Amino acid sequence: MRRRDLLAAAGIAALPRIARAARDRDAKLKAALDSLARLDTPEAKLKRLAGFDPSQLSPSARIDLDTVRAGLEVDARLVARFPIGRLGRTPYTVSPTAGAWRDAGKGKDDAALAQDIAKESEGIRADAAHGVILPLPLLDKTLASIRAVAARAGDPVAPRLGEQAALLAGLRARAPAEPGVGHFPGGTDYFALLLERHYVAYIAPAEAHRIFAEKAHELTARADTVLRRLGYAEGGVGARISAAFQDPRFLYSDDDAGRDRAMADMNARLDKVRPRLPALFGPLPPQCLNVAARRMPAEEEATGRQGYRVVPTPAMSGSYFVDLKRIRARPSWTLGAVAHHELLPGHMIQLPIEAESAPHPLRIDYAPAFAEGWAVYAEQRMADDGAFAGDDRALLGHLHWLLFRIGRGLVDTGVRLGQDSLVQTSDKLAALQGEAIYFAPMAQDIERICIEPAIRAAEALTWLGLARLGAAAKAQSPGTLRNFHRKVLANGRKRFAMIA
């Protein structure tokens, strides 16, 4: 046998051993990532990961390591400068949507719950010492909720809740009247760090706000053009969108027939785009295409449950269960964009591909904006590919959703930078998008954005960044765009800096 043949045979024989070694390295990284929860500081966690060489890992494990390291580095800076609130989430230890008080009466051990409440009270004191206090409207809402829960609780939970309520009441005089991290020392820097953590690439908050304002202007101009073609010519864009929502010709009947028709319309749109997807996204796992819009079970719909997804697997079809409790508030022309966002080519392409790569939960935690950013981008990509061609109503529905997404980014950056009050924010959103998105009443959405800084801005930046890169790829050739999509989706979510 020739030497070349001997070397080839030896290489083939070594493949199983090399594969085992690679699996072992991936398993060691997973074990290390699993162990991070037992360590107290970001620095200690980074030290635990210091010995891993990304080049020796599988592509998915490499992304896990890269993403978690980048997130921990931001966490280390957050802890050093801003030891406040819930790390990586919110500057507030307790709020209307977070806190141990929400677990009262839900089966948790009372002694453990009382300890958690007491610990959070210490966190509220520490936050206040750094100048971080819930803005007055949110403080009052939290205080009322805690008092209501305390009235129903027994020992030892009720006394701890009473103490927490008294603590919050004592902070009212110091609470800012308006939300925004600009109300505490270094707050703008805090927001920038959170934005870097969620977007996983640095951008100055003021620059993000400028980008959002420019996009809002562009989308408003496009919506104005479509509205005029549809005969809505008087008043601002928001007011005209609201008027379009009231046209009875496009409202489903509030009965089984109306709900069945809504599902049929969404699924017909999916059937229309399925054959076009390989040309845009390359070969897809079969389960990605095995999805449908479905009615929510009546008992779930009656409770007001929001729409939810069941991600497909090789053995099970996928579904988006649509919330149609208030079906008269969902004109037919609004649901086409939902089909592309929630199903194809949005979440139901990205999430199944990601599931196959088995990302570590910490990667998902440190890249939270990717999935939503992809789904908005995918919806826009279908519009650019002609999915709404010849159907101005459906195009208006798509633009309304994009105005909602960019409005969230504007709220996030505008409120945080201290540019807008709550009243001004509500007025601006109403002028921008007119009608609230079905699942997100404006007041509720603004409140959530105020409590959780940077996440909505990060989602919008991810969408706009993907759109910018996708447009550049498309300008080269259809094949370049297809390869771009395959690389973005391969092995699941990743840092935007890695994509760029």
ChimeraX attribute file (.defattr): number of C-alpha atoms within 10 A of each C-alpha:
attribute: neighborCount
match mode: 1-to-1
recipient: residues
	/A:1	5
	/A:2	6
	/A:3	8
	/A:4	9
	/A:5	10
	/A:6	11
	/A:7	11
	/A:8	11
	/A:9	11
	/A:10	11
	/A:11	12
	/A:12	11
	/A:13	11
	/A:14	11
	/A:15	11
	/A:16	11
	/A:17	11
	/A:18	12
	/A:19	12
	/A:20	11
	/A:21	14
	/A:22	15
	/A:23	15
	/A:24	13
	/A:25	18
	/A:26	22
	/A:27	14
	/A:28	13
	/A:29	23
	/A:30	16
	/A:31	11
	/A:32	15
	/A:33	20
	/A:34	13
	/A:35	12
	/A:36	17
	/A:37	11
	/A:38	8
	/A:39	11
	/A:40	9
	/A:41	14
	/A:42	20
	/A:43	15
	/A:44	14
	/A:45	22
	/A:46	18
	/A:47	10
	/A:48	16
	/A:49	16
	/A:50	11
	/A:51	9
	/A:52	16
	/A:53	12
	/A:54	14
	/A:55	8
	/A:56	13
	/A:57	21
	/A:58	17
	/A:59	15
	/A:60	21
	/A:61	24
	/A:62	18
	/A:63	22
	/A:64	30
	/A:65	24
	/A:66	16
	/A:67	25
	/A:68	24
	/A:69	20
	/A:70	18
	/A:71	25
	/A:72	20
	/A:73	15
	/A:74	21
	/A:75	21
	/A:76	18
	/A:77	15
	/A:78	21
	/A:79	15
	/A:80	9
	/A:81	12
	/A:82	20
	/A:83	15
	/A:84	23
	/A:85	21
	/A:86	14
	/A:87	16
	/A:88	23
	/A:89	16
	/A:90	19
	/A:91	24
	/A:92	22
	/A:93	25
	/A:94	27
	/A:95	24
	/A:96	20
	/A:97	13
	/A:98	15
	/A:99	17
	/A:100	18
	/A:101	27
	/A:102	15
	/A:103	15
	/A:104	22
	/A:105	14
	/A:106	8
	/A:107	8
	/A:108	10
	/A:109	12
	/A:110	19
	/A:111	11
	/A:112	12
	/A:113	19
	/A:114	21
	/A:115	15
	/A:116	17
	/A:117	24
	/A:118	19
	/A:119	14
	/A:120	19
	/A:121	22
	/A:122	15
	/A:123	19
	/A:124	23
	/A:125	18
	/A:126	17
	/A:127	20
	/A:128	19
	/A:129	11
	/A:130	13
	/A:131	18
	/A:132	25
	/A:133	29
	/A:134	31
	/A:135	22
	/A:136	18
	/A:137	16
	/A:138	21
	/A:139	21
	/A:140	17
	/A:141	12
	/A:142	22
	/A:143	23
	/A:144	15
	/A:145	16
	/A:146	24
	/A:147	18
	/A:148	12
	/A:149	20
	/A:150	22
	/A:151	12
	/A:152	11
	/A:153	16
	/A:154	13
	/A:155	11
	/A:156	14
	/A:157	25
	/A:158	22
	/A:159	17
	/A:160	21
	/A:161	26
	/A:162	17
	/A:163	15
	/A:164	24
	/A:165	19
	/A:166	13
	/A:167	16
	/A:168	23
	/A:169	15
	/A:170	11
	/A:171	16
	/A:172	18
	/A:173	10
	/A:174	14
	/A:175	22
	/A:176	18
	/A:177	16
	/A:178	20
	/A:179	25
	/A:180	28
	/A:181	24
	/A:182	18
	/A:183	20
	/A:184	15
	/A:185	13
	/A:186	13
	/A:187	19
	/A:188	21
	/A:189	17
	/A:190	22
	/A:191	25
	/A:192	18
	/A:193	24
	/A:194	26
	/A:195	28
	/A:196	21
	/A:197	30
	/A:198	29
	/A:199	28
	/A:200	26
	/A:201	18
	/A:202	15
	/A:203	15
	/A:204	14
	/A:205	23
	/A:206	14
	/A:207	11
	/A:208	20
	/A:209	20
	/A:210	14
	/A:211	17
	/A:212	25
	/A:213	17
	/A:214	12
	/A:215	18
	/A:216	22
	/A:217	13
	/A:218	13
	/A:219	18
	/A:220	22
	/A:221	13
	/A:222	15
	/A:223	25
	/A:224	20
	/A:225	15
	/A:226	18
	/A:227	21
	/A:228	13
	/A:229	12
	/A:230	13
	/A:231	10
	/A:232	18
	/A:233	14
	/A:234	10
	/A:235	9
	/A:236	16
	/A:237	24
	/A:238	23
	/A:239	17
	/A:240	22
	/A:241	23
	/A:242	15
	/A:243	13
	/A:244	22
	/A:245	20
	/A:246	14
	/A:247	10
	/A:248	11
	/A:249	8
	/A:250	16
	/A:251	18
	/A:252	21
	/A:253	15
	/A:254	13
	/A:255	10
	/A:256	11
	/A:257	10
	/A:258	16
	/A:259	21
	/A:260	14
	/A:261	14
	/A:262	26
	/A:263	20
	/A:264	15
	/A:265	18
	/A:266	21
	/A:267	18
	/A:268	15
	/A:269	19
	/A:270	21
	/A:271	14
	/A:272	10
	/A:273	16
	/A:274	13
	/A:275	10
	/A:276	13
	/A:277	17
	/A:278	12
	/A:279	12
	/A:280	21
	/A:281	20
	/A:282	16
	/A:283	11
	/A:284	14
	/A:285	14
	/A:286	13
	/A:287	19
	/A:288	23
	/A:289	21
	/A:290	18
	/A:291	22
	/A:292	23
	/A:293	23
	/A:294	21
	/A:295	19
	/A:296	20
	/A:297	11
	/A:298	10
	/A:299	9
	/A:300	13
	/A:301	18
	/A:302	12
	/A:303	9
	/A:304	13
	/A:305	16
	/A:306	16
	/A:307	17
	/A:308	13
	/A:309	16
	/A:310	13
	/A:311	22
	/A:312	22
	/A:313	17
	/A:314	12
	/A:315	7
	/A:316	12
	/A:317	16
	/A:318	23
	/A:319	20
	/A:320	22
	/A:321	21
	/A:322	24
	/A:323	23
	/A:324	25
	/A:325	20
	/A:326	11
	/A:327	18
	/A:328	17
	/A:329	17
	/A:330	20
	/A:331	21
	/A:332	21
	/A:333	21
	/A:334	23
	/A:335	20
	/A:336	24
	/A:337	29
	/A:338	22
	/A:339	25
	/A:340	27
	/A:341	24
	/A:342	26
	/A:343	30
	/A:344	27
	/A:345	28
	/A:346	25
	/A:347	26
	/A:348	27
	/A:349	26
	/A:350	26
	/A:351	18
	/A:352	22
	/A:353	22
	/A:354	17
	/A:355	14
	/A:356	14
	/A:357	16
	/A:358	14
	/A:359	19
	/A:360	18
	/A:361	12
	/A:362	18
	/A:363	23
	/A:364	18
	/A:365	15
	/A:366	24
	/A:367	22
	/A:368	21
	/A:369	28
	/A:370	26
	/A:371	22
	/A:372	21
	/A:373	25
	/A:374	28
	/A:375	26
	/A:376	29
	/A:377	25
	/A:378	26
	/A:379	27
	/A:380	23
	/A:381	19
	/A:382	21
	/A:383	18
	/A:384	12
	/A:385	13
	/A:386	12
	/A:387	20
	/A:388	19
	/A:389	11
	/A:390	9
	/A:391	11
	/A:392	16
	/A:393	21
	/A:394	21
	/A:395	24
	/A:396	24
	/A:397	24
	/A:398	26
	/A:399	22
	/A:400	24
	/A:401	21
	/A:402	23
	/A:403	25
	/A:404	22
	/A:405	22
	/A:406	29
	/A:407	25
	/A:408	23
	/A:409	27
	/A:410	27
	/A:411	29
	/A:412	29
	/A:413	31
	/A:414	22
	/A:415	24
	/A:416	25
	/A:417	20
	/A:418	15
	/A:419	13
	/A:420	19
	/A:421	17
	/A:422	19
	/A:423	10
	/A:424	12
	/A:425	21
	/A:426	16
	/A:427	12
	/A:428	17
	/A:429	22
	/A:430	19
	/A:431	17
	/A:432	23
	/A:433	28
	/A:434	23
	/A:435	22
	/A:436	19
	/A:437	18
	/A:438	15
	/A:439	13
	/A:440	13
	/A:441	11
	/A:442	19
	/A:443	13
	/A:444	11
	/A:445	15
	/A:446	19
	/A:447	16
	/A:448	17
	/A:449	22
	/A:450	24
	/A:451	24
	/A:452	18
	/A:453	27
	/A:454	31
	/A:455	22
	/A:456	27
	/A:457	28
	/A:458	30
	/A:459	27
	/A:460	30
	/A:461	25
	/A:462	26
	/A:463	24
	/A:464	20
	/A:465	18
	/A:466	24
	/A:467	19
	/A:468	13
	/A:469	16
	/A:470	18
	/A:471	14
	/A:472	14
	/A:473	18
	/A:474	15
	/A:475	11
	/A:476	10
	/A:477	11
	/A:478	14
	/A:479	15
	/A:480	16
	/A:481	22
	/A:482	20
	/A:483	16
	/A:484	22
	/A:485	19
	/A:486	16
	/A:487	13
	/A:488	18
	/A:489	19
	/A:490	17
	/A:491	23
	/A:492	25
	/A:493	28
	/A:494	26
	/A:495	26
	/A:496	22
	/A:497	11
	/A:498	12
	/A:499	14
	/A:500	11
